[in-house]
Amino acid sequence: MGGAIANFTDVKKTFGGIIKAFRKAKSEGKLDGVKIWVRRGGPNEKQGLAAMRALQDEGFDIHVFDRTTPLTDIVDMAMTEK
């Protein structure tokens, strides 16, 4: 789980690297049974979050939220999901 609001960091650009790492880890079987929770805000957040959401189509168990959802709410959702 990760989530923050950036002031200057390009969310789309940083998520590009994270997505590449997720794909590699998945291909190596390292993400079996792993749920990914993301909350992010900052420059280019809409494009970055859309790219993260697209991972659902690749079989990732990923939940993506923007800056309007409090991180504490996301933690509660993650803790109660079975």
N, CA, C and O atoms as a CHARMM CRD file, in Angstrom:
* protein
*
  328
    1    1 MET  N      0.86100  -1.16100   0.00000 PROA 1      0.00000
    2    1 MET  CA     0.00000   0.00000   0.00000 PROA 1      0.00000
    3    1 MET  C      0.90300   1.21800   0.00000 PROA 1      0.00000
    4    1 MET  O      1.92500   1.25600   0.68500 PROA 1      0.00000
    5    2 GLY  N      0.51600   2.19200  -0.76500 PROA 2      0.00000
    6    2 GLY  CA     1.26200   3.44000  -0.77800 PROA 2      0.00000
    7    2 GLY  C      0.31600   4.57300  -1.12800 PROA 2      0.00000
    8    2 GLY  O     -0.69700   4.36000  -1.79400 PROA 2      0.00000
    9    3 GLY  N      0.63600   5.74600  -0.69100 PROA 3      0.00000
   10    3 GLY  CA    -0.21200   6.87400  -1.04800 PROA 3      0.00000
   11    3 GLY  C      0.31000   8.16800  -0.48000 PROA 3      0.00000
   12    3 GLY  O      0.65500   8.25500   0.69900 PROA 3      0.00000
   13    4 ALA  N      0.36300   9.15200  -1.31200 PROA 4      0.00000
   14    4 ALA  CA     0.79700  10.47900  -0.89000 PROA 4      0.00000
   15    4 ALA  C      0.35900  11.48400  -1.94600 PROA 4      0.00000
   16    4 ALA  O     -0.13400  11.11100  -3.01000 PROA 4      0.00000
   17    5 ILE  N      0.54300  12.73800  -1.64400 PROA 5      0.00000
   18    5 ILE  CA     0.27500  13.78900  -2.61200 PROA 5      0.00000
   19    5 ILE  C      1.59400  14.50000  -2.87000 PROA 5      0.00000
   20    5 ILE  O      2.21800  15.03200  -1.95100 PROA 5      0.00000
   21    6 ALA  N      2.00600  14.50200  -4.11900 PROA 6      0.00000
   22    6 ALA  CA     3.27500  15.10900  -4.50100 PROA 6      0.00000
   23    6 ALA  C      3.07400  16.57800  -4.85200 PROA 6      0.00000
   24    6 ALA  O      2.02200  16.97600  -5.35200 PROA 6      0.00000
   25    7 ASN  N      4.08500  17.36000  -4.58500 PROA 7      0.00000
   26    7 ASN  CA     4.05100  18.75200  -5.00000 PROA 7      0.00000
   27    7 ASN  C      4.69400  18.92700  -6.36700 PROA 7      0.00000
   28    7 ASN  O      4.18000  19.66100  -7.21200 PROA 7      0.00000
   29    8 PHE  N      5.81500  18.25500  -6.58400 PROA 8      0.00000
   30    8 PHE  CA     6.57400  18.46300  -7.80700 PROA 8      0.00000
   31    8 PHE  C      6.83900  17.17700  -8.59100 PROA 8      0.00000
   32    8 PHE  O      7.21200  17.23500  -9.76200 PROA 8      0.00000
   33    9 THR  N      6.65400  16.03600  -7.96800 PROA 9      0.00000
   34    9 THR  CA     6.93800  14.76100  -8.62000 PROA 9      0.00000
   35    9 THR  C      5.85800  14.44600  -9.64300 PROA 9      0.00000
   36    9 THR  O      4.66900  14.50800  -9.33000 PROA 9      0.00000
   37   10 ASP  N      6.26000  14.10800 -10.86000 PROA 10     0.00000
   38   10 ASP  CA     5.33100  13.76100 -11.92400 PROA 10     0.00000
   39   10 ASP  C      4.78300  12.35100 -11.66700 PROA 10     0.00000
   40   10 ASP  O      5.49700  11.36000 -11.82100 PROA 10     0.00000
   41   11 VAL  N      3.52600  12.27700 -11.27800 PROA 11     0.00000
   42   11 VAL  CA     2.91100  10.99600 -10.91800 PROA 11     0.00000
   43   11 VAL  C      2.92300  10.02400 -12.09400 PROA 11     0.00000
   44   11 VAL  O      3.23700   8.84600 -11.92200 PROA 11     0.00000
   45   12 LYS  N      2.58800  10.50300 -13.26900 PROA 12     0.00000
   46   12 LYS  CA     2.57000   9.63600 -14.45500 PROA 12     0.00000
   47   12 LYS  C      3.94600   9.03200 -14.70400 PROA 12     0.00000
   48   12 LYS  O      4.06600   7.84500 -15.00700 PROA 12     0.00000
   49   13 LYS  N      4.97000   9.84400 -14.57500 PROA 13     0.00000
   50   13 LYS  CA     6.34000   9.38000 -14.84200 PROA 13     0.00000
   51   13 LYS  C      6.78500   8.36800 -13.78400 PROA 13     0.00000
   52   13 LYS  O      7.33700   7.32300 -14.13000 PROA 13     0.00000
   53   14 THR  N      6.55600   8.66000 -12.51000 PROA 14     0.00000
   54   14 THR  CA     6.99200   7.72800 -11.47100 PROA 14     0.00000
   55   14 THR  C      6.19000   6.42800 -11.53200 PROA 14     0.00000
   56   14 THR  O      6.73600   5.34800 -11.30900 PROA 14     0.00000
   57   15 PHE  N      4.89500   6.53400 -11.83300 PROA 15     0.00000
   58   15 PHE  CA     4.09200   5.31600 -11.94700 PROA 15     0.00000
   59   15 PHE  C      4.54500   4.46600 -13.12300 PROA 15     0.00000
   60   15 PHE  O      4.40500   3.24400 -13.08000 PROA 15     0.00000
   61   16 GLY  N      5.08000   5.07300 -14.16700 PROA 16     0.00000
   62   16 GLY  CA     5.59300   4.29200 -15.29800 PROA 16     0.00000
   63   16 GLY  C      6.64900   3.30600 -14.83800 PROA 16     0.00000
   64   16 GLY  O      6.63800   2.14600 -15.24800 PROA 16     0.00000
   65   17 GLY  N      7.56500   3.75800 -13.98500 PROA 17     0.00000
   66   17 GLY  CA     8.60000   2.86200 -13.45900 PROA 17     0.00000
   67   17 GLY  C      8.04200   1.81900 -12.51300 PROA 17     0.00000
   68   17 GLY  O      8.46900   0.66400 -12.53100 PROA 17     0.00000
   69   18 ILE  N      7.09000   2.22000 -11.68900 PROA 18     0.00000
   70   18 ILE  CA     6.46900   1.27700 -10.75700 PROA 18     0.00000
   71   18 ILE  C      5.70000   0.20400 -11.51600 PROA 18     0.00000
   72   18 ILE  O      5.76800  -0.97500 -11.17000 PROA 18     0.00000
   73   19 ILE  N      4.97400   0.60700 -12.54200 PROA 19     0.00000
   74   19 ILE  CA     4.21400  -0.34600 -13.35700 PROA 19     0.00000
   75   19 ILE  C      5.15200  -1.34600 -14.02400 PROA 19     0.00000
   76   19 ILE  O      4.86000  -2.54100 -14.07100 PROA 19     0.00000
   77   20 LYS  N      6.26800  -0.86200 -14.53500 PROA 20     0.00000
   78   20 LYS  CA     7.25800  -1.76100 -15.15400 PROA 20     0.00000
   79   20 LYS  C      7.74800  -2.78800 -14.13200 PROA 20     0.00000
   80   20 LYS  O      7.88500  -3.97100 -14.44500 PROA 20     0.00000
   81   21 ALA  N      8.01200  -2.31900 -12.90000 PROA 21     0.00000
   82   21 ALA  CA     8.47200  -3.23300 -11.84000 PROA 21     0.00000
   83   21 ALA  C      7.37300  -4.22200 -11.45000 PROA 21     0.00000
   84   21 ALA  O      7.65400  -5.39900 -11.22200 PROA 21     0.00000
   85   22 PHE  N      6.12800  -3.75600 -11.37200 PROA 22     0.00000
   86   22 PHE  CA     5.01700  -4.66200 -11.07400 PROA 22     0.00000
   87   22 PHE  C      4.91300  -5.76800 -12.12100 PROA 22     0.00000
   88   22 PHE  O      4.75200  -6.94000 -11.78100 PROA 22     0.00000
   89   23 ARG  N      5.00600  -5.39000 -13.39000 PROA 23     0.00000
   90   23 ARG  CA     4.90200  -6.38700 -14.46700 PROA 23     0.00000
   91   23 ARG  C      6.01800  -7.41500 -14.38200 PROA 23     0.00000
   92   23 ARG  O      5.78700  -8.61000 -14.56500 PROA 23     0.00000
   93   24 LYS  N      7.22600  -6.94600 -14.10600 PROA 24     0.00000
   94   24 LYS  CA     8.36300  -7.86800 -13.98000 PROA 24     0.00000
   95   24 LYS  C      8.14600  -8.80900 -12.79500 PROA 24     0.00000
   96   24 LYS  O      8.33000 -10.02100 -12.91500 PROA 24     0.00000
   97   25 ALA  N      7.75800  -8.25000 -11.66100 PROA 25     0.00000
   98   25 ALA  CA     7.53500  -9.07700 -10.47600 PROA 25     0.00000
   99   25 ALA  C      6.42600 -10.09400 -10.70900 PROA 25     0.00000
  100   25 ALA  O      6.52200 -11.23800 -10.26400 PROA 25     0.00000
  101   26 LYS  N      5.37100  -9.67500 -11.40900 PROA 26     0.00000
  102   26 LYS  CA     4.26300 -10.60000 -11.69500 PROA 26     0.00000
  103   26 LYS  C      4.73100 -11.73000 -12.61100 PROA 26     0.00000
  104   26 LYS  O      4.37400 -12.89000 -12.40600 PROA 26     0.00000
  105   27 SER  N      5.52500 -11.39000 -13.61300 PROA 27     0.00000
  106   27 SER  CA     6.00900 -12.41800 -14.54100 PROA 27     0.00000
  107   27 SER  C      6.91200 -13.43000 -13.84900 PROA 27     0.00000
  108   27 SER  O      7.04900 -14.56500 -14.30400 PROA 27     0.00000
  109   28 GLU  N      7.52100 -13.01500 -12.75600 PROA 28     0.00000
  110   28 GLU  CA     8.38700 -13.90000 -11.97200 PROA 28     0.00000
  111   28 GLU  C      7.62300 -14.61200 -10.85100 PROA 28     0.00000
  112   28 GLU  O      8.21200 -15.34600 -10.05700 PROA 28     0.00000
  113   29 GLY  N      6.29900 -14.38600 -10.79700 PROA 29     0.00000
  114   29 GLY  CA     5.47800 -15.04600  -9.79400 PROA 29     0.00000
  115   29 GLY  C      5.58200 -14.45100  -8.40000 PROA 29     0.00000
  116   29 GLY  O      5.14900 -15.06900  -7.42700 PROA 29     0.00000
  117   30 LYS  N      6.14800 -13.26600  -8.29700 PROA 30     0.00000
  118   30 LYS  CA     6.36500 -12.65600  -6.98800 PROA 30     0.00000
  119   30 LYS  C      5.15900 -11.90400  -6.44700 PROA 30     0.00000
  120   30 LYS  O      5.18400 -11.46300  -5.29800 PROA 30     0.00000
  121   31 LEU  N      4.11000 -11.74700  -7.23400 PROA 31     0.00000
  122   31 LEU  CA     2.93900 -11.01100  -6.76600 PROA 31     0.00000
  123   31 LEU  C      1.71500 -11.90500  -6.58300 PROA 31     0.00000
  124   31 LEU  O      0.59900 -11.41100  -6.42500 PROA 31     0.00000
  125   32 ASP  N      1.92500 -13.21600  -6.60300 PROA 32     0.00000
  126   32 ASP  CA     0.80600 -14.13100  -6.40600 PROA 32     0.00000
  127   32 ASP  C      0.18800 -13.89000  -5.03400 PROA 32     0.00000
  128   32 ASP  O      0.87700 -13.95600  -4.01600 PROA 32     0.00000
  129   33 GLY  N     -1.10800 -13.61100  -5.01100 PROA 33     0.00000
  130   33 GLY  CA    -1.82500 -13.38900  -3.76800 PROA 33     0.00000
  131   33 GLY  C     -1.62500 -12.00700  -3.16000 PROA 33     0.00000
  132   33 GLY  O     -2.09200 -11.75000  -2.05000 PROA 33     0.00000
  133   34 VAL  N     -0.94300 -11.11800  -3.86700 PROA 34     0.00000
  134   34 VAL  CA    -0.67100  -9.78400  -3.34500 PROA 34     0.00000
  135   34 VAL  C     -1.74000  -8.80800  -3.82800 PROA 34     0.00000
  136   34 VAL  O     -2.05700  -8.75400  -5.01600 PROA 34     0.00000
  137   35 LYS  N     -2.28500  -8.04700  -2.89700 PROA 35     0.00000
  138   35 LYS  CA    -3.23100  -6.98200  -3.22700 PROA 35     0.00000
  139   35 LYS  C     -2.47500  -5.66600  -3.18600 PROA 35     0.00000
  140   35 LYS  O     -1.71200  -5.40500  -2.25600 PROA 35     0.00000
  141   36 ILE  N     -2.69000  -4.84000  -4.19800 PROA 36     0.00000
  142   36 ILE  CA    -2.00000  -3.55800  -4.29700 PROA 36     0.00000
  143   36 ILE  C     -3.02000  -2.44600  -4.09000 PROA 36     0.00000
  144   36 ILE  O     -4.06100  -2.41100  -4.74700 PROA 36     0.00000
  145   37 TRP  N     -2.71100  -1.54600  -3.17500 PROA 37     0.00000
  146   37 TRP  CA    -3.57800  -0.40700  -2.86400 PROA 37     0.00000
  147   37 TRP  C     -2.78300   0.86500  -3.12800 PROA 37     0.00000
  148   37 TRP  O     -1.69300   1.04300  -2.58400 PROA 37     0.00000
  149   38 VAL  N     -3.32400   1.74400  -3.95600 PROA 38     0.00000
  150   38 VAL  CA    -2.62600   2.96200  -4.34200 PROA 38     0.00000
  151   38 VAL  C     -3.52400   4.17200  -4.12500 PROA 38     0.00000
  152   38 VAL  O     -4.70000   4.16900  -4.49000 PROA 38     0.00000
  153   39 ARG  N     -2.94800   5.19900  -3.52700 PROA 39     0.00000
  154   39 ARG  CA    -3.61300   6.50500  -3.43800 PROA 39     0.00000
  155   39 ARG  C     -2.54100   7.53300  -3.74500 PROA 39     0.00000
  156   39 ARG  O     -1.48100   7.54200  -3.11900 PROA 39     0.00000
  157   40 ARG  N     -2.81600   8.38700  -4.69700 PROA 40     0.00000
  158   40 ARG  CA    -1.78400   9.33300  -5.11300 PROA 40     0.00000
  159   40 ARG  C     -2.41700  10.60200  -5.64000 PROA 40     0.00000
  160   40 ARG  O     -3.52700  10.58700  -6.17200 PROA 40     0.00000
  161   41 GLY  N     -1.71400  11.67600  -5.49000 PROA 41     0.00000
  162   41 GLY  CA    -2.09300  12.95900  -6.04000 PROA 41     0.00000
  163   41 GLY  C     -0.84500  13.68600  -6.46700 PROA 41     0.00000
  164   41 GLY  O      0.25500  13.37500  -6.01000 PROA 41     0.00000
  165   42 GLY  N     -1.01300  14.65500  -7.34500 PROA 42     0.00000
  166   42 GLY  CA     0.12300  15.44800  -7.78300 PROA 42     0.00000
  167   42 GLY  C      0.06000  15.71100  -9.26900 PROA 42     0.00000
  168   42 GLY  O     -0.93200  15.38800  -9.92100 PROA 42     0.00000
  169   43 PRO  N      1.12500  16.30200  -9.81100 PROA 43     0.00000
  170   43 PRO  CA     1.15400  16.60000 -11.24200 PROA 43     0.00000
  171   43 PRO  C      0.93700  15.34700 -12.09200 PROA 43     0.00000
  172   43 PRO  O      1.56500  14.31400 -11.85900 PROA 43     0.00000
  173   44 ASN  N      0.05800  15.44500 -13.06100 PROA 44     0.00000
  174   44 ASN  CA    -0.29200  14.34500 -13.97900 PROA 44     0.00000
  175   44 ASN  C     -0.88900  13.13800 -13.26500 PROA 44     0.00000
  176   44 ASN  O     -0.72300  12.00100 -13.70500 PROA 44     0.00000
  177   45 GLU  N     -1.58300  13.39400 -12.16100 PROA 45     0.00000
  178   45 GLU  CA    -2.16300  12.27800 -11.39900 PROA 45     0.00000
  179   45 GLU  C     -3.23200  11.53000 -12.18400 PROA 45     0.00000
  180   45 GLU  O     -3.31300  10.30600 -12.08300 PROA 45     0.00000
  181   46 LYS  N     -4.04700  12.21900 -12.95400 PROA 46     0.00000
  182   46 LYS  CA    -5.11900  11.52400 -13.68700 PROA 46     0.00000
  183   46 LYS  C     -4.55300  10.50100 -14.64300 PROA 46     0.00000
  184   46 LYS  O     -5.04900   9.37700 -14.71000 PROA 46     0.00000
  185   47 GLN  N     -3.51900  10.87000 -15.38700 PROA 47     0.00000
  186   47 GLN  CA    -2.91200   9.93500 -16.33000 PROA 47     0.00000
  187   47 GLN  C     -2.20400   8.78900 -15.59200 PROA 47     0.00000
  188   47 GLN  O     -2.28800   7.63200 -16.00200 PROA 47     0.00000
  189   48 GLY  N     -1.51600   9.12100 -14.51600 PROA 48     0.00000
  190   48 GLY  CA    -0.81800   8.09400 -13.74300 PROA 48     0.00000
  191   48 GLY  C     -1.77200   7.10100 -13.09800 PROA 48     0.00000
  192   48 GLY  O     -1.53700   5.89300 -13.12700 PROA 48     0.00000
  193   49 LEU  N     -2.85400   7.61800 -12.51400 PROA 49     0.00000
  194   49 LEU  CA    -3.83400   6.73800 -11.88600 PROA 49     0.00000
  195   49 LEU  C     -4.54700   5.87500 -12.92200 PROA 49     0.00000
  196   49 LEU  O     -4.85900   4.71300 -12.65900 PROA 49     0.00000
  197   50 ALA  N     -4.80200   6.43900 -14.09300 PROA 50     0.00000
  198   50 ALA  CA    -5.42900   5.65500 -15.17200 PROA 50     0.00000
  199   50 ALA  C     -4.51400   4.50700 -15.59200 PROA 50     0.00000
  200   50 ALA  O     -4.98800   3.40000 -15.84700 PROA 50     0.00000
  201   51 ALA  N     -3.22100   4.76100 -15.66500 PROA 51     0.00000
  202   51 ALA  CA    -2.27000   3.71000 -16.02400 PROA 51     0.00000
  203   51 ALA  C     -2.24800   2.61900 -14.95900 PROA 51     0.00000
  204   51 ALA  O     -2.15600   1.43500 -15.28400 PROA 51     0.00000
  205   52 MET  N     -2.33300   3.01200 -13.69400 PROA 52     0.00000
  206   52 MET  CA    -2.38300   2.01600 -12.61800 PROA 52     0.00000
  207   52 MET  C     -3.67000   1.20000 -12.69600 PROA 52     0.00000
  208   52 MET  O     -3.64600  -0.02200 -12.55500 PROA 52     0.00000
  209   53 ARG  N     -4.79300   1.88200 -12.92300 PROA 53     0.00000
  210   53 ARG  CA    -6.07700   1.16000 -13.02300 PROA 53     0.00000
  211   53 ARG  C     -6.06100   0.15500 -14.16700 PROA 53     0.00000
  212   53 ARG  O     -6.67600  -0.90600 -14.07100 PROA 53     0.00000
  213   54 ALA  N     -5.36300   0.48200 -15.24600 PROA 54     0.00000
  214   54 ALA  CA    -5.30000  -0.40500 -16.40700 PROA 54     0.00000
  215   54 ALA  C     -4.65300  -1.74700 -16.06500 PROA 54     0.00000
  216   54 ALA  O     -4.84800  -2.72800 -16.78200 PROA 54     0.00000
  217   55 LEU  N     -3.89100  -1.79600 -14.98400 PROA 55     0.00000
  218   55 LEU  CA    -3.27900  -3.06400 -14.57500 PROA 55     0.00000
  219   55 LEU  C     -4.33300  -4.10400 -14.18100 PROA 55     0.00000
  220   55 LEU  O     -4.05500  -5.30300 -14.20400 PROA 55     0.00000
  221   56 GLN  N     -5.52700  -3.65700 -13.82500 PROA 56     0.00000
  222   56 GLN  CA    -6.61100  -4.60200 -13.51900 PROA 56     0.00000
  223   56 GLN  C     -6.87800  -5.49900 -14.72200 PROA 56     0.00000
  224   56 GLN  O     -7.16700  -6.68600 -14.56700 PROA 56     0.00000
  225   57 ASP  N     -6.77900  -4.92700 -15.92000 PROA 57     0.00000
  226   57 ASP  CA    -7.01100  -5.70000 -17.14500 PROA 57     0.00000
  227   57 ASP  C     -5.92600  -6.73500 -17.38500 PROA 57     0.00000
  228   57 ASP  O     -6.10500  -7.64900 -18.19000 PROA 57     0.00000
  229   58 GLU  N     -4.80700  -6.59900 -16.69800 PROA 58     0.00000
  230   58 GLU  CA    -3.69600  -7.55100 -16.81900 PROA 58     0.00000
  231   58 GLU  C     -3.70100  -8.57600 -15.68600 PROA 58     0.00000
  232   58 GLU  O     -2.77500  -9.37500 -15.55400 PROA 58     0.00000
  233   59 GLY  N     -4.75400  -8.54200 -14.87400 PROA 59     0.00000
  234   59 GLY  CA    -4.88200  -9.53000 -13.81900 PROA 59     0.00000
  235   59 GLY  C     -4.31300  -9.13000 -12.46800 PROA 59     0.00000
  236   59 GLY  O     -4.25400  -9.95500 -11.55600 PROA 59     0.00000
  237   60 PHE  N     -3.89600  -7.89100 -12.32400 PROA 60     0.00000
  238   60 PHE  CA    -3.40300  -7.42700 -11.02500 PROA 60     0.00000
  239   60 PHE  C     -4.58300  -7.18000 -10.09400 PROA 60     0.00000
  240   60 PHE  O     -5.63200  -6.69900 -10.52100 PROA 60     0.00000
  241   61 ASP  N     -4.40500  -7.51000  -8.83100 PROA 61     0.00000
  242   61 ASP  CA    -5.40900  -7.20700  -7.80800 PROA 61     0.00000
  243   61 ASP  C     -5.04600  -5.83700  -7.25000 PROA 61     0.00000
  244   61 ASP  O     -4.38600  -5.73000  -6.21700 PROA 61     0.00000
  245   62 ILE  N     -5.48300  -4.79600  -7.94400 PROA 62     0.00000
  246   62 ILE  CA    -5.07100  -3.43400  -7.61700 PROA 62     0.00000
  247   62 ILE  C     -6.28700  -2.55200  -7.38100 PROA 62     0.00000
  248   62 ILE  O     -7.29200  -2.64300  -8.08700 PROA 62     0.00000
  249   63 HSD  N     -6.17500  -1.70700  -6.38300 PROA 63     0.00000
  250   63 HSD  CA    -7.23500  -0.78000  -6.00300 PROA 63     0.00000
  251   63 HSD  C     -6.62200   0.61100  -6.04500 PROA 63     0.00000
  252   63 HSD  O     -5.64300   0.87500  -5.34500 PROA 63     0.00000
  253   64 VAL  N     -7.18000   1.50200  -6.85100 PROA 64     0.00000
  254   64 VAL  CA    -6.55700   2.80100  -7.10600 PROA 64     0.00000
  255   64 VAL  C     -7.50800   3.93200  -6.71800 PROA 64     0.00000
  256   64 VAL  O     -8.68400   3.93000  -7.08400 PROA 64     0.00000
  257   65 PHE  N     -6.97200   4.90000  -5.96800 PROA 65     0.00000
  258   65 PHE  CA    -7.75900   6.03100  -5.49400 PROA 65     0.00000
  259   65 PHE  C     -6.99100   7.32200  -5.74200 PROA 65     0.00000
  260   65 PHE  O     -5.76200   7.32700  -5.81300 PROA 65     0.00000
  261   66 ASP  N     -7.72800   8.40800  -5.87300 PROA 66     0.00000
  262   66 ASP  CA    -7.08700   9.70700  -6.04100 PROA 66     0.00000
  263   66 ASP  C     -7.00700  10.42800  -4.70400 PROA 66     0.00000
  264   66 ASP  O     -7.33300   9.86300  -3.66000 PROA 66     0.00000
  265   67 ARG  N     -6.57600  11.66000  -4.74700 PROA 67     0.00000
  266   67 ARG  CA    -6.33000  12.44200  -3.53300 PROA 67     0.00000
  267   67 ARG  C     -7.56800  12.70200  -2.69200 PROA 67     0.00000
  268   67 ARG  O     -7.44900  13.09100  -1.53000 PROA 67     0.00000
  269   68 THR  N     -8.75300  12.49700  -3.25200 PROA 68     0.00000
  270   68 THR  CA    -9.97000  12.81100  -2.50200 PROA 68     0.00000
  271   68 THR  C    -10.33800  11.74700  -1.48100 PROA 68     0.00000
  272   68 THR  O    -11.15800  12.00000  -0.59800 PROA 68     0.00000
  273   69 THR  N     -9.75800  10.58100  -1.58400 PROA 69     0.00000
  274   69 THR  CA   -10.03800   9.51300  -0.62400 PROA 69     0.00000
  275   69 THR  C     -8.97500   9.52900   0.46900 PROA 69     0.00000
  276   69 THR  O     -7.79300   9.35100   0.17800 PROA 69     0.00000
  277   70 PRO  N     -9.37300   9.73800   1.71200 PROA 70     0.00000
  278   70 PRO  CA    -8.38800   9.74400   2.80000 PROA 70     0.00000
  279   70 PRO  C     -7.65500   8.40800   2.90600 PROA 70     0.00000
  280   70 PRO  O     -8.26400   7.34500   2.79300 PROA 70     0.00000
  281   71 LEU  N     -6.35200   8.47300   3.12200 PROA 71     0.00000
  282   71 LEU  CA    -5.54600   7.26300   3.23600 PROA 71     0.00000
  283   71 LEU  C     -6.04300   6.37000   4.36400 PROA 71     0.00000
  284   71 LEU  O     -5.97200   5.14500   4.26400 PROA 71     0.00000
  285   72 THR  N     -6.54400   6.97300   5.43200 PROA 72     0.00000
  286   72 THR  CA    -7.07000   6.16800   6.54500 PROA 72     0.00000
  287   72 THR  C     -8.28000   5.34500   6.11700 PROA 72     0.00000
  288   72 THR  O     -8.46500   4.22900   6.60200 PROA 72     0.00000
  289   73 ASP  N     -9.11100   5.87800   5.21300 PROA 73     0.00000
  290   73 ASP  CA   -10.24500   5.11000   4.69100 PROA 73     0.00000
  291   73 ASP  C     -9.77000   3.93100   3.85300 PROA 73     0.00000
  292   73 ASP  O    -10.35400   2.84800   3.90800 PROA 73     0.00000
  293   74 ILE  N     -8.72200   4.13900   3.08600 PROA 74     0.00000
  294   74 ILE  CA    -8.18900   3.06500   2.24500 PROA 74     0.00000
  295   74 ILE  C     -7.59900   1.95900   3.11400 PROA 74     0.00000
  296   74 ILE  O     -7.77000   0.77800   2.81200 PROA 74     0.00000
  297   75 VAL  N     -6.91400   2.32600   4.17800 PROA 75     0.00000
  298   75 VAL  CA    -6.38000   1.32800   5.10400 PROA 75     0.00000
  299   75 VAL  C     -7.52200   0.51900   5.70800 PROA 75     0.00000
  300   75 VAL  O     -7.42700  -0.70300   5.82100 PROA 75     0.00000
  301   76 ASP  N     -8.60500   1.19700   6.09700 PROA 76     0.00000
  302   76 ASP  CA    -9.76100   0.48000   6.62900 PROA 76     0.00000
  303   76 ASP  C    -10.33400  -0.49600   5.60100 PROA 76     0.00000
  304   76 ASP  O    -10.67800  -1.62800   5.94400 PROA 76     0.00000
  305   77 MET  N    -10.43700  -0.05900   4.33900 PROA 77     0.00000
  306   77 MET  CA   -10.94500  -0.95500   3.28900 PROA 77     0.00000
  307   77 MET  C    -10.02900  -2.16000   3.11700 PROA 77     0.00000
  308   77 MET  O    -10.49900  -3.29000   2.98600 PROA 77     0.00000
  309   78 ALA  N     -8.73800  -1.92100   3.11800 PROA 78     0.00000
  310   78 ALA  CA    -7.76700  -3.01600   2.93900 PROA 78     0.00000
  311   78 ALA  C     -7.83100  -4.00000   4.09900 PROA 78     0.00000
  312   78 ALA  O     -7.71100  -5.20900   3.90400 PROA 78     0.00000
  313   79 MET  N     -8.02000  -3.48300   5.29200 PROA 79     0.00000
  314   79 MET  CA    -8.04300  -4.35100   6.47000 PROA 79     0.00000
  315   79 MET  C     -9.31900  -5.18400   6.55600 PROA 79     0.00000
  316   79 MET  O     -9.31300  -6.26400   7.14600 PROA 79     0.00000
  317   80 THR  N    -10.40300  -4.69600   5.97800 PROA 80     0.00000
  318   80 THR  CA   -11.66300  -5.42500   6.07400 PROA 80     0.00000
  319   80 THR  C    -11.92900  -6.32100   4.86700 PROA 80     0.00000
  320   80 THR  O    -12.81800  -7.17100   4.91000 PROA 80     0.00000
  321   81 GLU  N    -11.15700  -6.13500   3.78300 PROA 81     0.00000
  322   81 GLU  CA   -11.35100  -6.98800   2.59700 PROA 81     0.00000
  323   81 GLU  C    -10.79300  -8.36300   2.86500 PROA 81     0.00000
  324   81 GLU  O     -9.72500  -8.51700   3.45700 PROA 81     0.00000
  325   82 LYS  N    -11.52800  -9.35400   2.42400 PROA 82     0.00000
  326   82 LYS  CA   -11.08500 -10.74200   2.61000 PROA 82     0.00000
  327   82 LYS  C    -10.54900 -11.28500   1.31000 PROA 82     0.00000
  328   82 LYS  O    -10.12400 -12.43900   1.25200 PROA 82     0.00000
